[in-house]
Amino acid sequence: MKLGGILKKVFGKSYTSVGPEQAADLMASGGVLLDVREPAEWRAGHAPRARHIPLGQLAERLRDIPADRPVVTVCRSGARSRQAAALLARDHGQVHNLAGGMRAWVDAGLPLRAKGGRPGRLI
């Protein structure tokens, strides 16, 4: 293992914070938006094409997240998704946290969808 790999394993890898527009750009180029909110929050409204894994299940479901694509974590305001980003950054390549969470996403005018494609709402 190269020195960089050893240092990453010992010290962990950090993640970066991105804004909603950057997150949307990352998704458009093949990245994954990982929503770590609770199921009721997800059902009320989420970003189109986002994946949902509640924060409490994330450690058990790490293999469900592609390691070869950028991952942007998101929650309502950014606190839970920072925890998720720190966890993912240990083993995944490019990890980002959406600063301001879904609140920032909605404030930027980006879409929010509920089940069946209906317009969503933030709870």
N, C-alpha and C positions, 0 to 999 in steps of 0.2 A: 504494500500500500504506500502511495506517495505521501509526502509530508503534509500536503494540503488535506488529504483524506483523513490522516491521523488527527490533525488539529481540529478538523470538523467534528470527528467523533468525540474528542476530549472536551472541546469547548462549546460544541453546538454551533449551528449556523444561524445567523440572524436573518430576519425578514425585513422587507421594506414596506413602507406605507404608501398607498396610492390613492388618488382621488377617484371619483366615480367615472369620469371620462377615461382615465387610464385603465380602470378595471374593464370598462366596456371595450376598449381597444384590445386589451389582452384576450378577452373572450372572443372577439372577432377574429383574432389570429390563432385560435385553437386552445386558449387557456380555459381553465375551469373556475367558475365562480362557485365557491363552496359556502352554502348558507348553514350556519351552525345554530340557528335559533330553534326554539321549541316548536313542536308540531302545530300548535294552534296559531302561532305567529306565521309559520310557513303557509298554512292553509288560507289565512286572511289575505296574504299577498307576498309574492316573491318575484325576483327578476326572472324574465324568460330564460330558459335553458340553464338555470342554476341547478346545482345538485344540493340535496338536503341530507345532512347528517348532523343531528343535534350534538352539541358539544359533549354532553354526557356519554355519547356512544362513539366518539371519534377515536379514542385510543384503541378500541376493539375493531374498528373498521378502516384502519389506515390503508390496508391493501385495496380498498375500494376506490382509492384516489390515485390517478395515474401519476407516477413519479417522473415521467418524461415530458410533462406539460406544465406550463406555469399555472399556479394555483393562487386564487385570490380568496381570502376568507372574509366573511361578512356576517354581521349580526344586526341588531337594531341600531346600536350606537357606536360599536367598535370595541367594547371591553371584552366580550366573550370571544370575538374573532381574533383579538390579539393573543389570547391564550391558545386558540387553535393554531394560529400562525407559528407561534413559538414551538408548539408540539410538532407540527409538520416540518418545520425548518430543520429539524434534526436529521431527517431521512429523505426529504424531497429536495429536488433541485431548486427551482425558482419559486419562492413563496412571498406573497404580498398580503397585507391587511388593508381592507377598504376603510380608510380614515373616515370617521363619521357614520359608518354603517349604512343601513338602508335609509336612514333619515337623509343622509347626504345624497344617496342614489335618487330618491324622490325629489329632493330639492333641486337636483340637476336636471329634472325633467325627464329622467329615464323611466321606462315602463315598469309597471308593477302589475302582475297578473295573479289571479286566484284560480282555483280549480276550474277546468273547462275553458280556460282562456278569458274568463270574465275579468274586467278591471279589478285590481286588488286594492287593498287598503293596508295601512301600516298600523299595527296594534302594539 
